[in-house]
Amino acid sequence: MKIELTDREVDRLTKILKERYSGSLNLFEIADIKGILEKMGVEVKDWTPTFAELNS
């Protein structure tokens, strides 16, 4: 699926996801959010397992 977002929407969505990412204790949720942020071009510097790593 492809969607187009304005710069304002990307900034807002990034802020929301980063807040949720930093407050979550669920590793599956953290991995999903990290993947979304990386697809949006946001660098996530701390280590978080990927979804594949969690399922292995």
All heavy atoms as a GROMACS GRO file, in nm:
protein
  454
    1MET      N    1   0.084  -0.117   0.000
    1MET     CA    2   0.000   0.000   0.000
    1MET      C    3   0.090   0.124   0.000
    1MET      O    4   0.186   0.131   0.073
    1MET     CB    5  -0.089   0.001   0.125
    1MET     CG    6  -0.168   0.128   0.137
    1MET     SD    7  -0.252   0.161   0.294
    1MET     CE    8  -0.322   0.010   0.339
    2LYS      N    9   0.053   0.217  -0.082
    2LYS     CA   10   0.126   0.344  -0.086
    2LYS      C   11   0.028   0.456  -0.056
    2LYS      O   12  -0.083   0.458  -0.106
    2LYS     CB   13   0.190   0.366  -0.222
    2LYS     CG   14   0.303   0.272  -0.250
    2LYS     CD   15   0.374   0.312  -0.376
    2LYS     CE   16   0.491   0.220  -0.396
    2LYS     NZ   17   0.584   0.270  -0.492
    3ILE      N   18   0.073   0.548   0.028
    3ILE     CA   19  -0.006   0.666   0.058
    3ILE      C   20   0.085   0.788   0.048
    3ILE      O   21   0.206   0.777   0.065
    3ILE     CB   22  -0.071   0.660   0.198
    3ILE    CG1   23   0.035   0.646   0.308
    3ILE    CG2   24  -0.170   0.545   0.206
    3ILE    CD1   25  -0.020   0.658   0.448
    4GLU      N   26   0.026   0.900   0.019
    4GLU     CA   27   0.102   1.024   0.014
    4GLU      C   28   0.065   1.110   0.133
    4GLU      O   29  -0.053   1.128   0.164
    4GLU     CB   30   0.072   1.099  -0.116
    4GLU     CG   31   0.128   1.030  -0.238
    4GLU     CD   32   0.111   1.113  -0.363
    4GLU    OE1   33   0.112   1.238  -0.355
    4GLU    OE2   34   0.096   1.052  -0.470
    5LEU      N   35   0.167   1.159   0.202
    5LEU     CA   36   0.146   1.244   0.318
    5LEU      C   37   0.215   1.378   0.296
    5LEU      O   38   0.319   1.384   0.232
    5LEU     CB   39   0.205   1.178   0.444
    5LEU     CG   40   0.150   1.041   0.483
    5LEU    CD1   41   0.233   0.981   0.594
    5LEU    CD2   42   0.006   1.054   0.527
    6THR      N   43   0.156   1.480   0.352
    6THR     CA   44   0.221   1.611   0.348
    6THR      C   45   0.336   1.610   0.448
    6THR      O   46   0.344   1.523   0.536
    6THR     CB   47   0.122   1.723   0.384
    6THR    OG1   48   0.083   1.706   0.521
    6THR    CG2   49   0.000   1.722   0.294
    7ASP      N   50   0.425   1.707   0.438
    7ASP     CA   51   0.535   1.718   0.533
    7ASP      C   52   0.483   1.734   0.675
    7ASP      O   53   0.537   1.676   0.769
    7ASP     CB   54   0.626   1.836   0.498
    7ASP     CG   55   0.709   1.811   0.373
    7ASP    OD1   56   0.727   1.694   0.335
    7ASP    OD2   57   0.755   1.910   0.314
    8ARG      N   58   0.377   1.810   0.691
    8ARG     CA   59   0.317   1.829   0.823
    8ARG      C   60   0.265   1.698   0.880
    8ARG      O   61   0.283   1.667   0.997
    8ARG     CB   62   0.203   1.931   0.814
    8ARG     CG   63   0.138   1.962   0.946
    8ARG     CD   64   0.030   2.070   0.930
    8ARG     NE   65  -0.028   2.103   1.057
    8ARG     CZ   66  -0.139   2.045   1.105
    8ARG    NH1   67  -0.201   1.953   1.036
    8ARG    NH2   68  -0.187   2.080   1.223
    9GLU      N   69   0.200   1.618   0.795
    9GLU     CA   70   0.148   1.489   0.839
    9GLU      C   71   0.261   1.393   0.878
    9GLU      O   72   0.250   1.322   0.978
    9GLU     CB   73   0.062   1.426   0.730
    9GLU     CG   74  -0.068   1.500   0.705
    9GLU     CD   75  -0.139   1.457   0.579
    9GLU    OE1   76  -0.073   1.417   0.482
    9GLU    OE2   77  -0.264   1.465   0.578
   10VAL      N   78   0.368   1.393   0.801
   10VAL     CA   79   0.483   1.309   0.832
   10VAL      C   80   0.545   1.350   0.966
   10VAL      O   81   0.575   1.265   1.050
   10VAL     CB   82   0.590   1.314   0.720
   10VAL    CG1   83   0.719   1.248   0.764
   10VAL    CG2   84   0.536   1.250   0.593
   11ASP      N   85   0.561   1.480   0.986
   11ASP     CA   86   0.618   1.528   1.113
   11ASP      C   87   0.530   1.488   1.231
   11ASP      O   88   0.580   1.442   1.334
   11ASP     CB   89   0.634   1.681   1.110
   11ASP     CG   90   0.743   1.727   1.016
   11ASP    OD1   91   0.829   1.644   0.978
   11ASP    OD2   92   0.742   1.846   0.980
   12ARG      N   93   0.400   1.503   1.218
   12ARG     CA   94   0.308   1.469   1.327
   12ARG      C   95   0.306   1.319   1.353
   12ARG      O   96   0.312   1.276   1.468
   12ARG     CB   97   0.167   1.519   1.291
   12ARG     CG   98   0.065   1.493   1.398
   12ARG     CD   99   0.092   1.579   1.520
   12ARG     NE  100  -0.008   1.547   1.621
   12ARG     CZ  101   0.020   1.518   1.747
   12ARG    NH1  102   0.143   1.520   1.790
   12ARG    NH2  103  -0.076   1.488   1.831
   13LEU      N  104   0.300   1.242   1.247
   13LEU     CA  105   0.300   1.096   1.261
   13LEU      C  106   0.430   1.047   1.323
   13LEU      O  107   0.430   0.959   1.410
   13LEU     CB  108   0.277   1.031   1.125
   13LEU     CG  109   0.260   0.880   1.122
   13LEU    CD1  110   0.147   0.835   1.214
   13LEU    CD2  111   0.234   0.833   0.981
   14THR      N  112   0.542   1.106   1.284
   14THR     CA  113   0.671   1.069   1.341
   14THR      C  114   0.674   1.097   1.490
   14THR      O  115   0.719   1.014   1.570
   14THR     CB  116   0.786   1.145   1.270
   14THR    OG1  117   0.785   1.111   1.131
   14THR    CG2  118   0.920   1.111   1.329
   15LYS      N  119   0.622   1.212   1.530
   15LYS     CA  120   0.619   1.248   1.672
   15LYS      C  121   0.533   1.149   1.751
   15LYS      O  122   0.573   1.102   1.859
   15LYS     CB  123   0.566   1.390   1.690
   15LYS     CG  124   0.563   1.435   1.833
   15LYS     CD  125   0.510   1.576   1.848
   15LYS     CE  126   0.504   1.613   1.995
   15LYS     NZ  127   0.443   1.741   2.018
   16ILE      N  128   0.417   1.117   1.699
   16ILE     CA  129   0.328   1.023   1.766
   16ILE      C  130   0.394   0.886   1.780
   16ILE      O  131   0.392   0.825   1.887
   16ILE     CB  132   0.194   1.011   1.689
   16ILE    CG1  133   0.115   1.142   1.700
   16ILE    CG2  134   0.111   0.893   1.740
   16ILE    CD1  135  -0.002   1.151   1.605
   17LEU      N  136   0.454   0.838   1.673
   17LEU     CA  137   0.518   0.706   1.677
   17LEU      C  138   0.638   0.703   1.771
   17LEU      O  139   0.658   0.605   1.844
   17LEU     CB  140   0.561   0.664   1.536
   17LEU     CG  141   0.447   0.624   1.443
   17LEU    CD1  142   0.498   0.603   1.302
   17LEU    CD2  143   0.376   0.501   1.493
   18LYS      N  144   0.718   0.810   1.772
   18LYS     CA  145   0.832   0.815   1.863
   18LYS      C  146   0.788   0.813   2.009
   18LYS      O  147   0.849   0.747   2.092
   18LYS     CB  148   0.918   0.938   1.836
   18LYS     CG  149   1.007   0.925   1.715
   18LYS     CD  150   1.094   1.049   1.702
   18LYS     CE  151   1.198   1.034   1.595
   18LYS     NZ  152   1.285   1.151   1.588
   19GLU      N  153   0.681   0.885   2.040
   19GLU     CA  154   0.628   0.886   2.177
   19GLU      C  155   0.580   0.747   2.216
   19GLU      O  156   0.608   0.699   2.327
   19GLU     CB  157   0.516   0.988   2.190
   19GLU     CG  158   0.564   1.131   2.190
   19GLU     CD  159   0.450   1.232   2.192
   19GLU    OE1  160   0.333   1.191   2.212
   19GLU    OE2  161   0.477   1.351   2.173
   20ARG      N  162   0.509   0.682   2.128
   20ARG     CA  163   0.459   0.547   2.156
   20ARG      C  164   0.575   0.448   2.168
   20ARG      O  165   0.576   0.361   2.254
   20ARG     CB  166   0.361   0.504   2.045
   20ARG     CG  167   0.300   0.371   2.065
   20ARG     CD  168   0.208   0.372   2.183
   20ARG     NE  169   0.164   0.236   2.209
   20ARG     CZ  170   0.083   0.202   2.305
   20ARG    NH1  171   0.034   0.293   2.384
   20ARG    NH2  172   0.050   0.078   2.321
   21TYR      N  173   0.674   0.463   2.080
   21TYR     CA  174   0.792   0.376   2.080
   21TYR      C  175   0.866   0.386   2.212
   21TYR      O  176   0.902   0.286   2.272
   21TYR     CB  177   0.883   0.418   1.964
   21TYR     CG  178   1.012   0.341   1.953
   21TYR    CD1  179   1.017   0.221   1.884
   21TYR    CD2  180   1.130   0.389   2.009
   21TYR    CE1  181   1.136   0.150   1.872
   21TYR    CE2  182   1.249   0.319   1.997
   21TYR     CZ  183   1.250   0.200   1.929
   21TYR     OH  184   1.368   0.131   1.918
   22SER      N  185   0.887   0.507   2.259
   22SER     CA  186   0.966   0.526   2.382
   22SER      C  187   0.889   0.482   2.506
   22SER      O  188   0.949   0.450   2.608
   22SER     CB  189   1.010   0.671   2.396
   22SER     OG  190   0.899   0.756   2.413
   23GLY      N  191   0.756   0.477   2.500
   23GLY     CA  192   0.678   0.440   2.617
   23GLY      C  193   0.631   0.296   2.621
   23GLY      O  194   0.577   0.251   2.721
   24SER      N  195   0.655   0.223   2.513
   24SER     CA  196   0.603   0.086   2.505
   24SER      C  197   0.696  -0.014   2.573
   24SER      O  198   0.818  -0.001   2.568
   24SER     CB  199   0.584   0.046   2.359
   24SER     OG  200   0.534  -0.087   2.352
   25LEU      N  201   0.637  -0.114   2.633
   25LEU     CA  202   0.712  -0.225   2.691
   25LEU      C  203   0.690  -0.354   2.612
   25LEU      O  204   0.746  -0.457   2.645
   25LEU     CB  205   0.669  -0.247   2.837
   25LEU     CG  206   0.692  -0.129   2.931
   25LEU    CD1  207   0.638  -0.160   3.069
   25LEU    CD2  208   0.840  -0.093   2.939
   26ASN      N  209   0.610  -0.346   2.507
   26ASN     CA  210   0.577  -0.462   2.424
   26ASN      C  211   0.678  -0.470   2.310
   26ASN      O  212   0.682  -0.385   2.222
   26ASN     CB  213   0.435  -0.445   2.369
   26ASN     CG  214   0.391  -0.559   2.282
   26ASN    OD1  215   0.469  -0.617   2.208
   26ASN    ND2  216   0.263  -0.590   2.289
   27LEU      N  217   0.762  -0.575   2.311
   27LEU     CA  218   0.868  -0.586   2.211
   27LEU      C  219   0.815  -0.598   2.069
   27LEU      O  220   0.876  -0.546   1.976
   27LEU     CB  221   0.960  -0.703   2.243
   27LEU     CG  222   1.051  -0.684   2.363
   27LEU    CD1  223   1.135  -0.810   2.385
   27LEU    CD2  224   1.141  -0.564   2.346
   28PHE      N  225   0.702  -0.665   2.051
   28PHE     CA  226   0.645  -0.675   1.917
   28PHE      C  227   0.600  -0.538   1.867
   28PHE      O  228   0.624  -0.501   1.752
   28PHE     CB  229   0.526  -0.772   1.916
   28PHE     CG  230   0.568  -0.916   1.929
   28PHE    CD1  231   0.549  -0.982   2.049
   28PHE    CD2  232   0.627  -0.984   1.824
   28PHE    CE1  233   0.588  -1.114   2.064
   28PHE    CE2  234   0.667  -1.116   1.837
   28PHE     CZ  235   0.648  -1.182   1.958
   29GLU      N  236   0.538  -0.459   1.953
   29GLU     CA  237   0.495  -0.325   1.916
   29GLU      C  238   0.616  -0.236   1.886
   29GLU      O  239   0.618  -0.162   1.787
   29GLU     CB  240   0.412  -0.263   2.028
   29GLU     CG  241   0.364  -0.123   1.996
   29GLU     CD  242   0.278  -0.065   2.107
   29GLU    OE1  243   0.327  -0.058   2.222
   29GLU    OE2  244   0.165  -0.027   2.078
   30ILE      N  245   0.719  -0.245   1.969
   30ILE     CA  246   0.840  -0.167   1.948
   30ILE      C  247   0.903  -0.200   1.813
   30ILE      O  248   0.944  -0.112   1.739
   30ILE     CB  249   0.940  -0.190   2.064
   30ILE    CG1  250   0.885  -0.126   2.192
   30ILE    CG2  251   1.077  -0.135   2.031
   30ILE    CD1  252   0.963  -0.163   2.317
   31ALA      N  253   0.912  -0.329   1.782
   31ALA     CA  254   0.971  -0.372   1.655
   31ALA      C  255   0.889  -0.319   1.536
   31ALA      O  256   0.946  -0.273   1.437
   31ALA     CB  257   0.982  -0.524   1.649
   32ASP      N  258   0.756  -0.326   1.547
   32ASP     CA  259   0.670  -0.275   1.440
   32ASP      C  260   0.688  -0.125   1.421
   32ASP      O  261   0.701  -0.077   1.308
   32ASP     CB  262   0.523  -0.305   1.469
   32ASP     CG  263   0.488  -0.452   1.450
   32ASP    OD1  264   0.562  -0.524   1.382
   32ASP    OD2  265   0.382  -0.493   1.503
   33ILE      N  266   0.688  -0.051   1.531
   33ILE     CA  267   0.703   0.095   1.523
   33ILE      C  268   0.840   0.131   1.466
   33ILE      O  269   0.852   0.220   1.382
   33ILE     CB  270   0.680   0.161   1.660
   33ILE    CG1  271   0.534   0.145   1.703
   33ILE    CG2  272   0.718   0.309   1.656
   33ILE    CD1  273   0.506   0.188   1.846
   34LYS      N  274   0.943   0.060   1.509
   34LYS     CA  275   1.077   0.086   1.457
   34LYS      C  276   1.079   0.065   1.305
   34LYS      O  277   1.134   0.147   1.231
   34LYS     CB  278   1.179  -0.006   1.523
   34LYS     CG  279   1.320   0.015   1.472
   34LYS     CD  280   1.418  -0.079   1.539
   34LYS     CE  281   1.558  -0.058   1.485
   34LYS     NZ  282   1.653  -0.152   1.543
   35GLY      N  283   1.016  -0.040   1.258
   35GLY     CA  284   1.010  -0.066   1.114
   35GLY      C  285   0.938   0.044   1.038
   35GLY      O  286   0.982   0.085   0.930
   36ILE      N  287   0.829   0.092   1.093
   36ILE     CA  288   0.754   0.200   1.028
   36ILE      C  289   0.837   0.328   1.023
   36ILE      O  290   0.845   0.394   0.920
   36ILE     CB  291   0.621   0.225   1.103
   36ILE    CG1  292   0.528   0.106   1.088
   36ILE    CG2  293   0.553   0.353   1.052
   36ILE    CD1  294   0.409   0.107   1.182
   37LEU      N  295   0.901   0.362   1.136
   37LEU     CA  296   0.984   0.483   1.139
   37LEU      C  297   1.098   0.473   1.038
   37LEU      O  298   1.129   0.570   0.968
   37LEU     CB  299   1.038   0.506   1.280
   37LEU     CG  300   0.936   0.555   1.383
   37LEU    CD1  301   0.996   0.550   1.523
   37LEU    CD2  302   0.889   0.696   1.350
   38GLU      N  303   1.160   0.356   1.029
   38GLU     CA  304   1.270   0.340   0.934
   38GLU      C  305   1.221   0.352   0.790
   38GLU      O  306   1.290   0.409   0.706
   38GLU     CB  307   1.341   0.208   0.958
   38GLU     CG  308   1.424   0.210   1.086
   38GLU     CD  309   1.488   0.078   1.121
   38GLU    OE1  310   1.443  -0.028   1.071
   38GLU    OE2  311   1.584   0.080   1.200
   39LYS      N  312   1.102   0.300   0.761
   39LYS     CA  313   1.046   0.314   0.626
   39LYS      C  314   1.018   0.461   0.594
   39LYS      O  315   1.021   0.501   0.478
   39LYS     CB  316   0.915   0.235   0.613
   39LYS     CG  317   0.937   0.086   0.599
   39LYS     CD  318   0.804   0.016   0.583
   39LYS     CE  319   0.822  -0.133   0.574
   39LYS     NZ  320   0.693  -0.204   0.558
   40MET      N  321   0.991   0.540   0.698
   40MET     CA  322   0.965   0.683   0.679
   40MET      C  323   1.096   0.762   0.674
   40MET      O  324   1.094   0.884   0.660
   40MET     CB  325   0.877   0.736   0.793
   40MET     CG  326   0.737   0.678   0.791
   40MET     SD  327   0.640   0.725   0.935
   40MET     CE  328   0.630   0.901   0.918
   41GLY      N  329   1.210   0.693   0.687
   41GLY     CA  330   1.339   0.760   0.678
   41GLY      C  331   1.389   0.815   0.810
   41GLY      O  332   1.482   0.894   0.812
   42VAL      N  333   1.328   0.773   0.921
   42VAL     CA  334   1.370   0.819   1.052
   42VAL      C  335   1.468   0.718   1.109
   42VAL      O  336   1.440   0.599   1.115
   42VAL     CB  337   1.248   0.832   1.148
   42VAL    CG1  338   1.293   0.874   1.287
   42VAL    CG2  339   1.147   0.930   1.091
   43GLU      N  340   1.585   0.765   1.149
   43GLU     CA  341   1.686   0.676   1.205
   43GLU      C  342   1.654   0.648   1.352
   43GLU      O  343   1.631   0.738   1.430
   43GLU     CB  344   1.824   0.741   1.196
   43GLU     CG  345   1.935   0.650   1.241
   43GLU     CD  346   2.072   0.712   1.224
   43GLU    OE1  347   2.085   0.805   1.141
   43GLU    OE2  348   2.164   0.670   1.294
   44VAL      N  349   1.650   0.520   1.385
   44VAL     CA  350   1.626   0.477   1.523
   44VAL      C  351   1.758   0.420   1.573
   44VAL      O  352   1.802   0.316   1.527
   44VAL     CB  353   1.514   0.371   1.530
   44VAL    CG1  354   1.489   0.328   1.673
   44VAL    CG2  355   1.386   0.425   1.467
   45LYS      N  356   1.822   0.488   1.667
   45LYS     CA  357   1.958   0.455   1.706
   45LYS      C  358   1.969   0.342   1.809
   45LYS      O  359   2.069   0.275   1.813
   45LYS     CB  360   2.030   0.579   1.760
   45LYS     CG  361   2.049   0.683   1.653
   45LYS     CD  362   2.131   0.798   1.702
   45LYS     CE  363   2.144   0.900   1.589
   45LYS     NZ  364   2.251   0.989   1.608
   46ASP      N  365   1.870   0.325   1.894
   46ASP     CA  366   1.883   0.220   1.994
   46ASP      C  367   1.849   0.084   1.935
   46ASP      O  368   1.781   0.073   1.835
   46ASP     CB  369   1.796   0.249   2.116
   46ASP     CG  370   1.649   0.265   2.082
   46ASP    OD1  371   1.620   0.314   1.973
   46ASP    OD2  372   1.566   0.227   2.163
   47TRP      N  373   1.899  -0.022   2.000
   47TRP     CA  374   1.876  -0.156   1.949
   47TRP      C  375   1.737  -0.203   1.989
   47TRP      O  376   1.697  -0.195   2.104
   47TRP     CB  377   1.978  -0.255   2.005
   47TRP     CG  378   1.950  -0.393   1.957
   47TRP    CD1  379   1.990  -0.448   1.839
   47TRP    CD2  380   1.870  -0.493   2.022
   47TRP    NE1  381   1.942  -0.575   1.827
   47TRP    CE2  382   1.867  -0.606   1.939
   47TRP    CE3  383   1.800  -0.498   2.141
   47TRP    CZ2  384   1.800  -0.722   1.970
   47TRP    CZ3  385   1.733  -0.614   2.173
   47TRP    CH2  386   1.734  -0.725   2.088
   48THR      N  387   1.667  -0.251   1.890
   48THR     CA  388   1.539  -0.313   1.912
   48THR      C  389   1.531  -0.434   1.820
   48THR      O  390   1.571  -0.425   1.705
   48THR     CB  391   1.424  -0.216   1.877
   48THR    OG1  392   1.442  -0.096   1.949
   48THR    CG2  393   1.290  -0.277   1.910
   49PRO      N  394   1.485  -0.547   1.869
   49PRO     CA  395   1.477  -0.665   1.782
   49PRO      C  396   1.378  -0.644   1.668
   49PRO      O  397   1.279  -0.573   1.684
   49PRO     CB  398   1.428  -0.775   1.877
   49PRO     CG  399   1.362  -0.703   1.989
   49PRO     CD  400   1.432  -0.571   2.002
   50THR      N  401   1.408  -0.705   1.556
   50THR     CA  402   1.314  -0.702   1.444
   50THR      C  403   1.204  -0.803   1.472
   50THR      O  404   1.216  -0.890   1.558
   50THR     CB  405   1.382  -0.739   1.312
   50THR    OG1  406   1.427  -0.874   1.320
   50THR    CG2  407   1.500  -0.647   1.281
   51PHE      N  408   1.097  -0.793   1.396
   51PHE     CA  409   0.986  -0.887   1.412
   51PHE      C  410   1.035  -1.030   1.388
   51PHE      O  411   0.998  -1.122   1.461
   51PHE     CB  412   0.872  -0.850   1.316
   51PHE     CG  413   0.747  -0.930   1.339
   51PHE    CD1  414   0.662  -0.900   1.442
   51PHE    CD2  415   0.717  -1.038   1.258
   51PHE    CE1  416   0.546  -0.973   1.463
   51PHE    CE2  417   0.602  -1.112   1.279
   51PHE     CZ  418   0.517  -1.080   1.381
   52ALA      N  419   1.120  -1.047   1.288
   52ALA     CA  420   1.174  -1.180   1.256
   52ALA      C  421   1.257  -1.234   1.373
   52ALA      O  422   1.250  -1.353   1.406
   52ALA     CB  423   1.256  -1.175   1.129
   53GLU      N  424   1.336  -1.148   1.435
   53GLU     CA  425   1.417  -1.191   1.550
   53GLU      C  426   1.330  -1.234   1.668
   53GLU      O  427   1.363  -1.328   1.740
   53GLU     CB  428   1.511  -1.078   1.595
   53GLU     CG  429   1.622  -1.050   1.497
   53GLU     CD  430   1.701  -0.925   1.532
   53GLU    OE1  431   1.644  -0.833   1.592
   53GLU    OE2  432   1.820  -0.921   1.497
   54LEU      N  433   1.219  -1.167   1.687
   54LEU     CA  434   1.129  -1.202   1.797
   54LEU      C  435   1.060  -1.336   1.773
   54LEU      O  436   1.026  -1.406   1.867
   54LEU     CB  437   1.023  -1.094   1.817
   54LEU     CG  438   1.074  -0.962   1.875
   54LEU    CD1  439   0.963  -0.859   1.873
   54LEU    CD2  440   1.126  -0.981   2.016
   55ASN      N  441   1.040  -1.370   1.648
   55ASN     CA  442   0.970  -1.494   1.616
   55ASN      C  443   1.063  -1.613   1.597
   55ASN      O  444   1.016  -1.722   1.571
   55ASN     CB  445   0.884  -1.476   1.491
   55ASN     CG  446   0.759  -1.400   1.520
   55ASN    OD1  447   0.697  -1.422   1.623
   55ASN    ND2  448   0.722  -1.307   1.434
   56SER      N  449   1.192  -1.593   1.608
   56SER     CA  450   1.284  -1.705   1.588
   56SER      C  451   1.314  -1.779   1.716
   56SER      O  452   1.279  -1.744   1.823
   56SER     CB  453   1.414  -1.656   1.528
   56SER     OG  454   1.476  -1.561   1.613
   0.00000   0.00000   0.00000
